[in-house]
Amino acid sequence: MYEEGMSIMKEEDRRKALIALKNLAMALNKYHSALTAEYVNESLVELQKEQAMAFAGSFLYFLQKSSNLRISEGIELNEVEEARWREVSSLKTVANGLFFGMGL
């Protein structure tokens, strides 16, 4: 299947994504009690349980759905929240790399 030592998604990248997501959740919880904040919290719990390909797919789904929720709720982010949101969004390329590598 995979060579020893070869990982679909590096554990370090997964860890970075979870830390960024936790920071976003904390910022949103501090300033908003919106559906978006609730979804970020629930997603963090679920993503912490997932590994490798399942994590990457769920993370990409999270990015799309959370952006849609934020837009539909009309949430305006403050400076801290915006920085956290950008940090999480910047990790999209890590998860995208998995699917490009698979030819999807």
Phi and psi restraints in degrees (range 20) as a CNS / XPLOR table:
assign (resid 1 and name C) (resid 2 and name N)
       (resid 2 and name CA) (resid 2 and name C) 1.0 -122.4 20.0 2
assign (resid 2 and name N) (resid 2 and name CA)
       (resid 2 and name C) (resid 3 and name N) 1.0 147.8 20.0 2
assign (resid 2 and name C) (resid 3 and name N)
       (resid 3 and name CA) (resid 3 and name C) 1.0 -69.6 20.0 2
assign (resid 3 and name N) (resid 3 and name CA)
       (resid 3 and name C) (resid 4 and name N) 1.0 150.4 20.0 2
assign (resid 3 and name C) (resid 4 and name N)
       (resid 4 and name CA) (resid 4 and name C) 1.0 -57.4 20.0 2
assign (resid 4 and name N) (resid 4 and name CA)
       (resid 4 and name C) (resid 5 and name N) 1.0 137.3 20.0 2
assign (resid 4 and name C) (resid 5 and name N)
       (resid 5 and name CA) (resid 5 and name C) 1.0 84.6 20.0 2
assign (resid 5 and name N) (resid 5 and name CA)
       (resid 5 and name C) (resid 6 and name N) 1.0 -11.2 20.0 2
assign (resid 5 and name C) (resid 6 and name N)
       (resid 6 and name CA) (resid 6 and name C) 1.0 -89.5 20.0 2
assign (resid 6 and name N) (resid 6 and name CA)
       (resid 6 and name C) (resid 7 and name N) 1.0 131.0 20.0 2
assign (resid 6 and name C) (resid 7 and name N)
       (resid 7 and name CA) (resid 7 and name C) 1.0 -124.7 20.0 2
assign (resid 7 and name N) (resid 7 and name CA)
       (resid 7 and name C) (resid 8 and name N) 1.0 141.5 20.0 2
assign (resid 7 and name C) (resid 8 and name N)
       (resid 8 and name CA) (resid 8 and name C) 1.0 -65.7 20.0 2
assign (resid 8 and name N) (resid 8 and name CA)
       (resid 8 and name C) (resid 9 and name N) 1.0 -48.1 20.0 2
assign (resid 8 and name C) (resid 9 and name N)
       (resid 9 and name CA) (resid 9 and name C) 1.0 -129.5 20.0 2
assign (resid 9 and name N) (resid 9 and name CA)
       (resid 9 and name C) (resid 10 and name N) 1.0 124.5 20.0 2
assign (resid 9 and name C) (resid 10 and name N)
       (resid 10 and name CA) (resid 10 and name C) 1.0 -59.9 20.0 2
assign (resid 10 and name N) (resid 10 and name CA)
       (resid 10 and name C) (resid 11 and name N) 1.0 140.2 20.0 2
assign (resid 10 and name C) (resid 11 and name N)
       (resid 11 and name CA) (resid 11 and name C) 1.0 -59.9 20.0 2
assign (resid 11 and name N) (resid 11 and name CA)
       (resid 11 and name C) (resid 12 and name N) 1.0 -35.5 20.0 2
assign (resid 11 and name C) (resid 12 and name N)
       (resid 12 and name CA) (resid 12 and name C) 1.0 -62.6 20.0 2
assign (resid 12 and name N) (resid 12 and name CA)
       (resid 12 and name C) (resid 13 and name N) 1.0 -40.0 20.0 2
assign (resid 12 and name C) (resid 13 and name N)
       (resid 13 and name CA) (resid 13 and name C) 1.0 -66.4 20.0 2
assign (resid 13 and name N) (resid 13 and name CA)
       (resid 13 and name C) (resid 14 and name N) 1.0 -41.1 20.0 2
assign (resid 13 and name C) (resid 14 and name N)
       (resid 14 and name CA) (resid 14 and name C) 1.0 -61.5 20.0 2
assign (resid 14 and name N) (resid 14 and name CA)
       (resid 14 and name C) (resid 15 and name N) 1.0 -44.5 20.0 2
assign (resid 14 and name C) (resid 15 and name N)
       (resid 15 and name CA) (resid 15 and name C) 1.0 -61.7 20.0 2
assign (resid 15 and name N) (resid 15 and name CA)
       (resid 15 and name C) (resid 16 and name N) 1.0 -44.2 20.0 2
assign (resid 15 and name C) (resid 16 and name N)
       (resid 16 and name CA) (resid 16 and name C) 1.0 -60.2 20.0 2
assign (resid 16 and name N) (resid 16 and name CA)
       (resid 16 and name C) (resid 17 and name N) 1.0 -43.2 20.0 2
assign (resid 16 and name C) (resid 17 and name N)
       (resid 17 and name CA) (resid 17 and name C) 1.0 -63.6 20.0 2
assign (resid 17 and name N) (resid 17 and name CA)
       (resid 17 and name C) (resid 18 and name N) 1.0 -42.2 20.0 2
assign (resid 17 and name C) (resid 18 and name N)
       (resid 18 and name CA) (resid 18 and name C) 1.0 -66.8 20.0 2
assign (resid 18 and name N) (resid 18 and name CA)
       (resid 18 and name C) (resid 19 and name N) 1.0 -39.8 20.0 2
assign (resid 18 and name C) (resid 19 and name N)
       (resid 19 and name CA) (resid 19 and name C) 1.0 -65.0 20.0 2
assign (resid 19 and name N) (resid 19 and name CA)
       (resid 19 and name C) (resid 20 and name N) 1.0 -44.8 20.0 2
assign (resid 19 and name C) (resid 20 and name N)
       (resid 20 and name CA) (resid 20 and name C) 1.0 -61.6 20.0 2
assign (resid 20 and name N) (resid 20 and name CA)
       (resid 20 and name C) (resid 21 and name N) 1.0 -41.3 20.0 2
assign (resid 20 and name C) (resid 21 and name N)
       (resid 21 and name CA) (resid 21 and name C) 1.0 -66.4 20.0 2
assign (resid 21 and name N) (resid 21 and name CA)
       (resid 21 and name C) (resid 22 and name N) 1.0 -39.4 20.0 2
assign (resid 21 and name C) (resid 22 and name N)
       (resid 22 and name CA) (resid 22 and name C) 1.0 -63.8 20.0 2
assign (resid 22 and name N) (resid 22 and name CA)
       (resid 22 and name C) (resid 23 and name N) 1.0 -42.0 20.0 2
assign (resid 22 and name C) (resid 23 and name N)
       (resid 23 and name CA) (resid 23 and name C) 1.0 -63.5 20.0 2
assign (resid 23 and name N) (resid 23 and name CA)
       (resid 23 and name C) (resid 24 and name N) 1.0 -39.7 20.0 2
assign (resid 23 and name C) (resid 24 and name N)
       (resid 24 and name CA) (resid 24 and name C) 1.0 -64.6 20.0 2
assign (resid 24 and name N) (resid 24 and name CA)
       (resid 24 and name C) (resid 25 and name N) 1.0 -45.2 20.0 2
assign (resid 24 and name C) (resid 25 and name N)
       (resid 25 and name CA) (resid 25 and name C) 1.0 -59.0 20.0 2
assign (resid 25 and name N) (resid 25 and name CA)
       (resid 25 and name C) (resid 26 and name N) 1.0 -43.8 20.0 2
assign (resid 25 and name C) (resid 26 and name N)
       (resid 26 and name CA) (resid 26 and name C) 1.0 -63.3 20.0 2
assign (resid 26 and name N) (resid 26 and name CA)
       (resid 26 and name C) (resid 27 and name N) 1.0 -42.2 20.0 2
assign (resid 26 and name C) (resid 27 and name N)
       (resid 27 and name CA) (resid 27 and name C) 1.0 -66.0 20.0 2
assign (resid 27 and name N) (resid 27 and name CA)
       (resid 27 and name C) (resid 28 and name N) 1.0 -45.5 20.0 2
assign (resid 27 and name C) (resid 28 and name N)
       (resid 28 and name CA) (resid 28 and name C) 1.0 -64.4 20.0 2
assign (resid 28 and name N) (resid 28 and name CA)
       (resid 28 and name C) (resid 29 and name N) 1.0 -39.5 20.0 2
assign (resid 28 and name C) (resid 29 and name N)
       (resid 29 and name CA) (resid 29 and name C) 1.0 -65.0 20.0 2
assign (resid 29 and name N) (resid 29 and name CA)
       (resid 29 and name C) (resid 30 and name N) 1.0 -31.5 20.0 2
assign (resid 29 and name C) (resid 30 and name N)
       (resid 30 and name CA) (resid 30 and name C) 1.0 -70.9 20.0 2
assign (resid 30 and name N) (resid 30 and name CA)
       (resid 30 and name C) (resid 31 and name N) 1.0 -35.5 20.0 2
assign (resid 30 and name C) (resid 31 and name N)
       (resid 31 and name CA) (resid 31 and name C) 1.0 -112.1 20.0 2
assign (resid 31 and name N) (resid 31 and name CA)
       (resid 31 and name C) (resid 32 and name N) 1.0 -16.0 20.0 2
assign (resid 31 and name C) (resid 32 and name N)
       (resid 32 and name CA) (resid 32 and name C) 1.0 -138.7 20.0 2
assign (resid 32 and name N) (resid 32 and name CA)
       (resid 32 and name C) (resid 33 and name N) 1.0 144.7 20.0 2
assign (resid 32 and name C) (resid 33 and name N)
       (resid 33 and name CA) (resid 33 and name C) 1.0 -117.5 20.0 2
assign (resid 33 and name N) (resid 33 and name CA)
       (resid 33 and name C) (resid 34 and name N) 1.0 44.1 20.0 2
assign (resid 33 and name C) (resid 34 and name N)
       (resid 34 and name CA) (resid 34 and name C) 1.0 -91.2 20.0 2
assign (resid 34 and name N) (resid 34 and name CA)
       (resid 34 and name C) (resid 35 and name N) 1.0 169.2 20.0 2
assign (resid 34 and name C) (resid 35 and name N)
       (resid 35 and name CA) (resid 35 and name C) 1.0 -59.0 20.0 2
assign (resid 35 and name N) (resid 35 and name CA)
       (resid 35 and name C) (resid 36 and name N) 1.0 -36.0 20.0 2
assign (resid 35 and name C) (resid 36 and name N)
       (resid 36 and name CA) (resid 36 and name C) 1.0 -61.0 20.0 2
assign (resid 36 and name N) (resid 36 and name CA)
       (resid 36 and name C) (resid 37 and name N) 1.0 -45.2 20.0 2
assign (resid 36 and name C) (resid 37 and name N)
       (resid 37 and name CA) (resid 37 and name C) 1.0 -62.0 20.0 2
assign (resid 37 and name N) (resid 37 and name CA)
       (resid 37 and name C) (resid 38 and name N) 1.0 -41.7 20.0 2
assign (resid 37 and name C) (resid 38 and name N)
       (resid 38 and name CA) (resid 38 and name C) 1.0 -62.9 20.0 2
assign (resid 38 and name N) (resid 38 and name CA)
       (resid 38 and name C) (resid 39 and name N) 1.0 -43.2 20.0 2
assign (resid 38 and name C) (resid 39 and name N)
       (resid 39 and name CA) (resid 39 and name C) 1.0 -64.2 20.0 2
assign (resid 39 and name N) (resid 39 and name CA)
       (resid 39 and name C) (resid 40 and name N) 1.0 -40.2 20.0 2
assign (resid 39 and name C) (resid 40 and name N)
       (resid 40 and name CA) (resid 40 and name C) 1.0 -61.8 20.0 2
assign (resid 40 and name N) (resid 40 and name CA)
       (resid 40 and name C) (resid 41 and name N) 1.0 -44.2 20.0 2
assign (resid 40 and name C) (resid 41 and name N)
       (resid 41 and name CA) (resid 41 and name C) 1.0 -61.1 20.0 2
assign (resid 41 and name N) (resid 41 and name CA)
       (resid 41 and name C) (resid 42 and name N) 1.0 -47.6 20.0 2
assign (resid 41 and name C) (resid 42 and name N)
       (resid 42 and name CA) (resid 42 and name C) 1.0 -63.3 20.0 2
assign (resid 42 and name N) (resid 42 and name CA)
       (resid 42 and name C) (resid 43 and name N) 1.0 -40.6 20.0 2
assign (resid 42 and name C) (resid 43 and name N)
       (resid 43 and name CA) (resid 43 and name C) 1.0 -66.1 20.0 2
assign (resid 43 and name N) (resid 43 and name CA)
       (resid 43 and name C) (resid 44 and name N) 1.0 -38.2 20.0 2
assign (resid 43 and name C) (resid 44 and name N)
       (resid 44 and name CA) (resid 44 and name C) 1.0 -59.0 20.0 2
assign (resid 44 and name N) (resid 44 and name CA)
       (resid 44 and name C) (resid 45 and name N) 1.0 -46.0 20.0 2
assign (resid 44 and name C) (resid 45 and name N)
       (resid 45 and name CA) (resid 45 and name C) 1.0 -60.5 20.0 2
assign (resid 45 and name N) (resid 45 and name CA)
       (resid 45 and name C) (resid 46 and name N) 1.0 -45.6 20.0 2
assign (resid 45 and name C) (resid 46 and name N)
       (resid 46 and name CA) (resid 46 and name C) 1.0 -68.5 20.0 2
assign (resid 46 and name N) (resid 46 and name CA)
       (resid 46 and name C) (resid 47 and name N) 1.0 -42.5 20.0 2
assign (resid 46 and name C) (resid 47 and name N)
       (resid 47 and name CA) (resid 47 and name C) 1.0 -66.1 20.0 2
assign (resid 47 and name N) (resid 47 and name CA)
       (resid 47 and name C) (resid 48 and name N) 1.0 -29.0 20.0 2
assign (resid 47 and name C) (resid 48 and name N)
       (resid 48 and name CA) (resid 48 and name C) 1.0 -64.5 20.0 2
assign (resid 48 and name N) (resid 48 and name CA)
       (resid 48 and name C) (resid 49 and name N) 1.0 -21.9 20.0 2
assign (resid 48 and name C) (resid 49 and name N)
       (resid 49 and name CA) (resid 49 and name C) 1.0 -87.1 20.0 2
assign (resid 49 and name N) (resid 49 and name CA)
       (resid 49 and name C) (resid 50 and name N) 1.0 -15.2 20.0 2
assign (resid 49 and name C) (resid 50 and name N)
       (resid 50 and name CA) (resid 50 and name C) 1.0 -99.7 20.0 2
assign (resid 50 and name N) (resid 50 and name CA)
       (resid 50 and name C) (resid 51 and name N) 1.0 154.7 20.0 2
assign (resid 50 and name C) (resid 51 and name N)
       (resid 51 and name CA) (resid 51 and name C) 1.0 -127.5 20.0 2
assign (resid 51 and name N) (resid 51 and name CA)
       (resid 51 and name C) (resid 52 and name N) 1.0 158.7 20.0 2
assign (resid 51 and name C) (resid 52 and name N)
       (resid 52 and name CA) (resid 52 and name C) 1.0 43.3 20.0 2
assign (resid 52 and name N) (resid 52 and name CA)
       (resid 52 and name C) (resid 53 and name N) 1.0 -121.4 20.0 2
assign (resid 52 and name C) (resid 53 and name N)
       (resid 53 and name CA) (resid 53 and name C) 1.0 -63.7 20.0 2
assign (resid 53 and name N) (resid 53 and name CA)
       (resid 53 and name C) (resid 54 and name N) 1.0 -39.7 20.0 2
assign (resid 53 and name C) (resid 54 and name N)
       (resid 54 and name CA) (resid 54 and name C) 1.0 -62.1 20.0 2
assign (resid 54 and name N) (resid 54 and name CA)
       (resid 54 and name C) (resid 55 and name N) 1.0 -40.0 20.0 2
assign (resid 54 and name C) (resid 55 and name N)
       (resid 55 and name CA) (resid 55 and name C) 1.0 -63.5 20.0 2
assign (resid 55 and name N) (resid 55 and name CA)
       (resid 55 and name C) (resid 56 and name N) 1.0 -48.4 20.0 2
assign (resid 55 and name C) (resid 56 and name N)
       (resid 56 and name CA) (resid 56 and name C) 1.0 -59.8 20.0 2
assign (resid 56 and name N) (resid 56 and name CA)
       (resid 56 and name C) (resid 57 and name N) 1.0 -45.9 20.0 2
assign (resid 56 and name C) (resid 57 and name N)
       (resid 57 and name CA) (resid 57 and name C) 1.0 -63.8 20.0 2
assign (resid 57 and name N) (resid 57 and name CA)
       (resid 57 and name C) (resid 58 and name N) 1.0 -43.7 20.0 2
assign (resid 57 and name C) (resid 58 and name N)
       (resid 58 and name CA) (resid 58 and name C) 1.0 -67.2 20.0 2
assign (resid 58 and name N) (resid 58 and name CA)
       (resid 58 and name C) (resid 59 and name N) 1.0 -36.1 20.0 2
assign (resid 58 and name C) (resid 59 and name N)
       (resid 59 and name CA) (resid 59 and name C) 1.0 -65.7 20.0 2
assign (resid 59 and name N) (resid 59 and name CA)
       (resid 59 and name C) (resid 60 and name N) 1.0 -43.6 20.0 2
assign (resid 59 and name C) (resid 60 and name N)
       (resid 60 and name CA) (resid 60 and name C) 1.0 -63.0 20.0 2
assign (resid 60 and name N) (resid 60 and name CA)
       (resid 60 and name C) (resid 61 and name N) 1.0 -40.9 20.0 2
assign (resid 60 and name C) (resid 61 and name N)
       (resid 61 and name CA) (resid 61 and name C) 1.0 -62.5 20.0 2
assign (resid 61 and name N) (resid 61 and name CA)
       (resid 61 and name C) (resid 62 and name N) 1.0 -43.3 20.0 2
assign (resid 61 and name C) (resid 62 and name N)
       (resid 62 and name CA) (resid 62 and name C) 1.0 -57.2 20.0 2
assign (resid 62 and name N) (resid 62 and name CA)
       (resid 62 and name C) (resid 63 and name N) 1.0 -46.9 20.0 2
assign (resid 62 and name C) (resid 63 and name N)
       (resid 63 and name CA) (resid 63 and name C) 1.0 -58.0 20.0 2
assign (resid 63 and name N) (resid 63 and name CA)
       (resid 63 and name C) (resid 64 and name N) 1.0 -44.4 20.0 2
assign (resid 63 and name C) (resid 64 and name N)
       (resid 64 and name CA) (resid 64 and name C) 1.0 -67.1 20.0 2
assign (resid 64 and name N) (resid 64 and name CA)
       (resid 64 and name C) (resid 65 and name N) 1.0 -49.7 20.0 2
assign (resid 64 and name C) (resid 65 and name N)
       (resid 65 and name CA) (resid 65 and name C) 1.0 -66.8 20.0 2
assign (resid 65 and name N) (resid 65 and name CA)
       (resid 65 and name C) (resid 66 and name N) 1.0 -41.6 20.0 2
assign (resid 65 and name C) (resid 66 and name N)
       (resid 66 and name CA) (resid 66 and name C) 1.0 -65.3 20.0 2
assign (resid 66 and name N) (resid 66 and name CA)
       (resid 66 and name C) (resid 67 and name N) 1.0 -37.3 20.0 2
assign (resid 66 and name C) (resid 67 and name N)
       (resid 67 and name CA) (resid 67 and name C) 1.0 -64.5 20.0 2
assign (resid 67 and name N) (resid 67 and name CA)
       (resid 67 and name C) (resid 68 and name N) 1.0 -42.8 20.0 2
assign (resid 67 and name C) (resid 68 and name N)
       (resid 68 and name CA) (resid 68 and name C) 1.0 -63.7 20.0 2
assign (resid 68 and name N) (resid 68 and name CA)
       (resid 68 and name C) (resid 69 and name N) 1.0 -43.0 20.0 2
assign (resid 68 and name C) (resid 69 and name N)
       (resid 69 and name CA) (resid 69 and name C) 1.0 -61.8 20.0 2
assign (resid 69 and name N) (resid 69 and name CA)
       (resid 69 and name C) (resid 70 and name N) 1.0 -46.0 20.0 2
assign (resid 69 and name C) (resid 70 and name N)
       (resid 70 and name CA) (resid 70 and name C) 1.0 -58.8 20.0 2
assign (resid 70 and name N) (resid 70 and name CA)
       (resid 70 and name C) (resid 71 and name N) 1.0 -44.6 20.0 2
assign (resid 70 and name C) (resid 71 and name N)
       (resid 71 and name CA) (resid 71 and name C) 1.0 -66.3 20.0 2
assign (resid 71 and name N) (resid 71 and name CA)
       (resid 71 and name C) (resid 72 and name N) 1.0 -45.4 20.0 2
assign (resid 71 and name C) (resid 72 and name N)
       (resid 72 and name CA) (resid 72 and name C) 1.0 -66.9 20.0 2
assign (resid 72 and name N) (resid 72 and name CA)
       (resid 72 and name C) (resid 73 and name N) 1.0 -30.6 20.0 2
assign (resid 72 and name C) (resid 73 and name N)
       (resid 73 and name CA) (resid 73 and name C) 1.0 -82.1 20.0 2
assign (resid 73 and name N) (resid 73 and name CA)
       (resid 73 and name C) (resid 74 and name N) 1.0 -14.5 20.0 2
assign (resid 73 and name C) (resid 74 and name N)
       (resid 74 and name CA) (resid 74 and name C) 1.0 70.4 20.0 2
assign (resid 74 and name N) (resid 74 and name CA)
       (resid 74 and name C) (resid 75 and name N) 1.0 29.7 20.0 2
assign (resid 74 and name C) (resid 75 and name N)
       (resid 75 and name CA) (resid 75 and name C) 1.0 -72.0 20.0 2
assign (resid 75 and name N) (resid 75 and name CA)
       (resid 75 and name C) (resid 76 and name N) 1.0 127.8 20.0 2
assign (resid 75 and name C) (resid 76 and name N)
       (resid 76 and name CA) (resid 76 and name C) 1.0 -103.4 20.0 2
assign (resid 76 and name N) (resid 76 and name CA)
       (resid 76 and name C) (resid 77 and name N) 1.0 122.0 20.0 2
assign (resid 76 and name C) (resid 77 and name N)
       (resid 77 and name CA) (resid 77 and name C) 1.0 -84.6 20.0 2
assign (resid 77 and name N) (resid 77 and name CA)
       (resid 77 and name C) (resid 78 and name N) 1.0 143.6 20.0 2
assign (resid 77 and name C) (resid 78 and name N)
       (resid 78 and name CA) (resid 78 and name C) 1.0 -81.8 20.0 2
assign (resid 78 and name N) (resid 78 and name CA)
       (resid 78 and name C) (resid 79 and name N) 1.0 -178.0 20.0 2
assign (resid 78 and name C) (resid 79 and name N)
       (resid 79 and name CA) (resid 79 and name C) 1.0 -59.8 20.0 2
assign (resid 79 and name N) (resid 79 and name CA)
       (resid 79 and name C) (resid 80 and name N) 1.0 -42.9 20.0 2
assign (resid 79 and name C) (resid 80 and name N)
       (resid 80 and name CA) (resid 80 and name C) 1.0 -66.3 20.0 2
assign (resid 80 and name N) (resid 80 and name CA)
       (resid 80 and name C) (resid 81 and name N) 1.0 -48.4 20.0 2
assign (resid 80 and name C) (resid 81 and name N)
       (resid 81 and name CA) (resid 81 and name C) 1.0 -61.8 20.0 2
assign (resid 81 and name N) (resid 81 and name CA)
       (resid 81 and name C) (resid 82 and name N) 1.0 -41.0 20.0 2
assign (resid 81 and name C) (resid 82 and name N)
       (resid 82 and name CA) (resid 82 and name C) 1.0 -61.7 20.0 2
assign (resid 82 and name N) (resid 82 and name CA)
       (resid 82 and name C) (resid 83 and name N) 1.0 -42.5 20.0 2
assign (resid 82 and name C) (resid 83 and name N)
       (resid 83 and name CA) (resid 83 and name C) 1.0 -62.9 20.0 2
assign (resid 83 and name N) (resid 83 and name CA)
       (resid 83 and name C) (resid 84 and name N) 1.0 -42.0 20.0 2
assign (resid 83 and name C) (resid 84 and name N)
       (resid 84 and name CA) (resid 84 and name C) 1.0 -66.9 20.0 2
assign (resid 84 and name N) (resid 84 and name CA)
       (resid 84 and name C) (resid 85 and name N) 1.0 -40.2 20.0 2
assign (resid 84 and name C) (resid 85 and name N)
       (resid 85 and name CA) (resid 85 and name C) 1.0 -62.8 20.0 2
assign (resid 85 and name N) (resid 85 and name CA)
       (resid 85 and name C) (resid 86 and name N) 1.0 -44.3 20.0 2
assign (resid 85 and name C) (resid 86 and name N)
       (resid 86 and name CA) (resid 86 and name C) 1.0 -64.3 20.0 2
assign (resid 86 and name N) (resid 86 and name CA)
       (resid 86 and name C) (resid 87 and name N) 1.0 -37.0 20.0 2
assign (resid 86 and name C) (resid 87 and name N)
       (resid 87 and name CA) (resid 87 and name C) 1.0 -61.9 20.0 2
assign (resid 87 and name N) (resid 87 and name CA)
       (resid 87 and name C) (resid 88 and name N) 1.0 -45.6 20.0 2
assign (resid 87 and name C) (resid 88 and name N)
       (resid 88 and name CA) (resid 88 and name C) 1.0 -65.3 20.0 2
assign (resid 88 and name N) (resid 88 and name CA)
       (resid 88 and name C) (resid 89 and name N) 1.0 -46.8 20.0 2
assign (resid 88 and name C) (resid 89 and name N)
       (resid 89 and name CA) (resid 89 and name C) 1.0 -62.9 20.0 2
assign (resid 89 and name N) (resid 89 and name CA)
       (resid 89 and name C) (resid 90 and name N) 1.0 -31.8 20.0 2
assign (resid 89 and name C) (resid 90 and name N)
       (resid 90 and name CA) (resid 90 and name C) 1.0 -65.4 20.0 2
assign (resid 90 and name N) (resid 90 and name CA)
       (resid 90 and name C) (resid 91 and name N) 1.0 -19.2 20.0 2
assign (resid 90 and name C) (resid 91 and name N)
       (resid 91 and name CA) (resid 91 and name C) 1.0 -84.2 20.0 2
assign (resid 91 and name N) (resid 91 and name CA)
       (resid 91 and name C) (resid 92 and name N) 1.0 0.3 20.0 2
assign (resid 91 and name C) (resid 92 and name N)
       (resid 92 and name CA) (resid 92 and name C) 1.0 -57.8 20.0 2
assign (resid 92 and name N) (resid 92 and name CA)
       (resid 92 and name C) (resid 93 and name N) 1.0 -37.4 20.0 2
assign (resid 92 and name C) (resid 93 and name N)
       (resid 93 and name CA) (resid 93 and name C) 1.0 -63.5 20.0 2
assign (resid 93 and name N) (resid 93 and name CA)
       (resid 93 and name C) (resid 94 and name N) 1.0 -31.1 20.0 2
assign (resid 93 and name C) (resid 94 and name N)
       (resid 94 and name CA) (resid 94 and name C) 1.0 -63.2 20.0 2
assign (resid 94 and name N) (resid 94 and name CA)
       (resid 94 and name C) (resid 95 and name N) 1.0 -48.4 20.0 2
assign (resid 94 and name C) (resid 95 and name N)
       (resid 95 and name CA) (resid 95 and name C) 1.0 -70.8 20.0 2
assign (resid 95 and name N) (resid 95 and name CA)
       (resid 95 and name C) (resid 96 and name N) 1.0 -37.9 20.0 2
assign (resid 95 and name C) (resid 96 and name N)
       (resid 96 and name CA) (resid 96 and name C) 1.0 -60.7 20.0 2
assign (resid 96 and name N) (resid 96 and name CA)
       (resid 96 and name C) (resid 97 and name N) 1.0 -35.9 20.0 2
assign (resid 96 and name C) (resid 97 and name N)
       (resid 97 and name CA) (resid 97 and name C) 1.0 -56.7 20.0 2
assign (resid 97 and name N) (resid 97 and name CA)
       (resid 97 and name C) (resid 98 and name N) 1.0 -33.5 20.0 2
assign (resid 97 and name C) (resid 98 and name N)
       (resid 98 and name CA) (resid 98 and name C) 1.0 -60.4 20.0 2
assign (resid 98 and name N) (resid 98 and name CA)
       (resid 98 and name C) (resid 99 and name N) 1.0 -49.0 20.0 2
assign (resid 98 and name C) (resid 99 and name N)
       (resid 99 and name CA) (resid 99 and name C) 1.0 -73.0 20.0 2
assign (resid 99 and name N) (resid 99 and name CA)
       (resid 99 and name C) (resid 100 and name N) 1.0 -34.4 20.0 2
assign (resid 99 and name C) (resid 100 and name N)
       (resid 100 and name CA) (resid 100 and name C) 1.0 -65.2 20.0 2
assign (resid 100 and name N) (resid 100 and name CA)
       (resid 100 and name C) (resid 101 and name N) 1.0 -37.9 20.0 2
assign (resid 100 and name C) (resid 101 and name N)
       (resid 101 and name CA) (resid 101 and name C) 1.0 -66.3 20.0 2
assign (resid 101 and name N) (resid 101 and name CA)
       (resid 101 and name C) (resid 102 and name N) 1.0 -25.8 20.0 2
assign (resid 101 and name C) (resid 102 and name N)
       (resid 102 and name CA) (resid 102 and name C) 1.0 -88.6 20.0 2
assign (resid 102 and name N) (resid 102 and name CA)
       (resid 102 and name C) (resid 103 and name N) 1.0 -6.1 20.0 2
assign (resid 102 and name C) (resid 103 and name N)
       (resid 103 and name CA) (resid 103 and name C) 1.0 80.5 20.0 2
assign (resid 103 and name N) (resid 103 and name CA)
       (resid 103 and name C) (resid 104 and name N) 1.0 20.2 20.0 2
